[in-house]
């Protein structure tokens, strides 16, 4: 689905990007217990945004087209 993504890297910019409506993440706790979370809505979008940062991807790089930028 298309969403307007904002980022602290570009505080005055919104970028229209495609994000999944839901996602899941698997992780280990500090006690090495394996956990899994199913996320939807805003939390799912946030996780995808932050995961992109881990891969060096910014919202501007995911813009749908060159008209997908909006100043705040």
C-alpha positions, -999 to 999 in steps of 0.1 A, spaced: 0 0 0 11 36 -6 20 56 25 36 89 33 68 82 50 86 107 72 121 104 86 143 123 111 170 123 84 147 147 64 126 165 90 107 187 66 99 161 39 73 134 34 79 107 8 53 85 -8 65 49 -7 51 14 -9 49 -6 23 34 -39 33 3 -36 56 17 -63 78 50 -80 86 66 -103 111 100 -102 128 119 -129 147 144 -120 173 161 -133 205 156 -118 240 185 -110 263 180 -145 277 184 -160 242 147 -170 240 134 -169 204 104 -147 199 82 -137 169 60 -106 165 33 -101 139 29 -64 132 2 -44 114 -6 -8 105 17 20 117 40 -4 136 45 -25 105 53 6 85 78 18 112 96 -16 113 100 -16 76 113 19 76 139 12 103 149 -21 87 156 -2 55 180 20 75 199 -11 86 204 -18 50 215 18 42 182 26 24 165 59 30 128 67 23 139 90 -6 154 60 -23 120 42 -21 100 70 -36 73 57 -60 82 84 -86 97 119 -89 64 134 -78 63 115 -45 79 143 -24 59 167 -2 73 195 20 59 196 55 
